[in-house]
Amino acid sequence: KAICGWAASNSSSFSPMDTEYTLGQTAKHEEFKDLFEGLMEGFLSKIGATTEGLYETIQQDSSNDFYSGNTLVAVINSAVEFKAFHAMMCDARAGELVWGMPPLMDEKTGELFCS
């Protein structure tokens, strides 16, 4: 819920009609990366992985179907690539940011971060 709530409340300056990106949008991308990395680091440390290693793997293989739609990988890619982030924020503005699979879960409460 943290990611979906943040995206919904910060999406007003994003439009699919954008032909150039603003400094404000770039700043929102940096905020998003900080939020996302904070959530992911706890999860990844449990399985012995790192954020950097995950991003590297994603960047190396962007040819699969997980890059279409609103899957977890598409959201992870949004933390890496600004263009993907922009598309995600346009979806959020349109009320269409819904992941196609259960993503991250709070280990203490069992609550999904985005549902």
C-alpha positions as CSV (number, residue, x, y, z in Angstrom):
1,K,0.0,0.0,0.0
2,A,2.9,2.3,0.6
3,I,3.9,2.4,-3.0
4,C,0.4,2.6,-4.4
5,G,-0.5,5.4,-2.0
6,W,2.7,7.3,-2.7
7,A,2.2,7.0,-6.5
8,A,-1.5,8.1,-6.3
9,S,-0.7,11.1,-4.2
10,N,2.3,12.2,-6.3
11,S,1.0,11.5,-9.9
12,S,-0.7,14.8,-10.7
13,S,2.2,16.2,-12.7
14,F,2.5,13.1,-15.0
15,S,0.6,12.7,-18.3
16,P,0.9,10.3,-21.2
17,M,1.0,13.4,-23.4
18,D,4.4,14.5,-21.8
19,T,7.0,15.0,-24.5
20,E,9.6,16.3,-22.2
21,Y,10.2,15.5,-18.5
22,T,10.4,18.2,-15.8
23,L,12.8,18.5,-13.0
24,G,9.9,18.0,-10.6
25,Q,9.2,14.6,-12.2
26,T,12.9,13.7,-11.9
27,A,12.8,14.6,-8.2
28,K,9.7,12.4,-7.8
29,H,11.6,9.5,-9.4
30,E,14.4,9.9,-6.8
31,E,11.8,9.9,-4.0
32,F,10.2,6.8,-5.5
33,K,13.6,5.0,-5.7
34,D,14.3,5.8,-2.0
35,L,10.9,4.5,-1.0
36,F,11.1,1.4,-3.1
37,E,14.6,0.5,-2.1
38,G,13.8,0.9,1.6
39,L,10.9,-1.6,1.2
40,M,12.9,-4.0,-0.9
41,E,16.1,-4.0,1.1
42,G,14.5,-5.8,4.1
43,F,12.9,-8.4,1.8
44,L,16.0,-9.0,-0.2
45,S,18.3,-9.3,2.9
46,K,16.1,-12.2,4.1
47,I,16.9,-14.2,0.9
48,G,20.6,-13.2,0.8
49,A,20.3,-10.8,-2.2
50,T,21.0,-7.1,-2.7
51,T,19.1,-4.3,-4.4
52,E,22.0,-3.7,-6.8
53,G,22.1,-7.4,-7.8
54,L,18.4,-7.4,-8.5
55,Y,18.5,-4.2,-10.6
56,E,21.4,-5.6,-12.6
57,T,19.5,-8.8,-13.3
58,I,16.5,-6.8,-14.5
59,Q,18.5,-4.5,-16.7
60,Q,20.3,-7.5,-18.4
61,D,17.0,-9.2,-19.4
62,S,14.2,-6.9,-20.3
63,S,13.0,-9.0,-23.2
64,N,10.5,-11.1,-21.3
65,D,6.7,-10.6,-20.9
66,F,7.1,-9.5,-17.3
67,Y,7.9,-6.0,-18.6
68,S,4.4,-5.5,-19.9
69,G,1.5,-4.5,-17.7
70,N,1.6,-3.8,-14.0
71,T,3.6,-6.7,-12.7
72,L,6.1,-6.6,-9.9
73,V,9.0,-6.6,-12.4
74,A,7.4,-3.6,-14.1
75,V,7.3,-1.7,-10.8
76,I,10.9,-2.7,-10.0
77,N,11.9,-1.5,-13.5
78,S,10.3,1.8,-12.6
79,A,12.9,2.3,-9.9
80,V,15.7,1.8,-12.5
81,E,14.4,3.4,-15.7
82,F,12.7,6.9,-15.7
83,K,10.6,6.1,-18.7
84,A,9.1,3.1,-17.0
85,F,8.5,5.2,-13.8
86,H,6.8,7.9,-15.9
87,A,4.4,5.3,-17.4
88,M,3.7,3.9,-13.9
89,M,2.9,7.4,-12.6
90,C,0.6,8.0,-15.6
91,D,-1.2,4.7,-14.7
92,A,-1.5,5.9,-11.1
93,R,-2.9,9.2,-12.2
94,A,-5.5,7.4,-14.2
95,G,-6.4,5.1,-11.2
96,E,-5.0,2.1,-13.0
97,L,-1.9,1.2,-10.8
98,V,-2.8,-2.4,-9.9
99,W,-0.1,-5.0,-9.8
100,G,-0.8,-8.3,-11.6
101,M,0.5,-10.4,-8.8
102,P,0.8,-10.2,-5.0
103,P,3.9,-8.2,-4.4
104,L,5.7,-7.5,-1.1
105,M,4.1,-8.4,2.2
106,D,4.9,-6.9,5.6
107,E,6.4,-9.7,7.6
108,K,4.9,-8.6,10.9
109,T,1.3,-7.9,9.9
110,G,1.0,-10.0,6.7
111,E,-0.4,-6.9,5.0
112,L,0.4,-6.4,1.3
113,F,2.2,-3.2,0.4
114,C,-0.1,-2.9,-2.7
115,S,-3.2,-4.8,-3.4
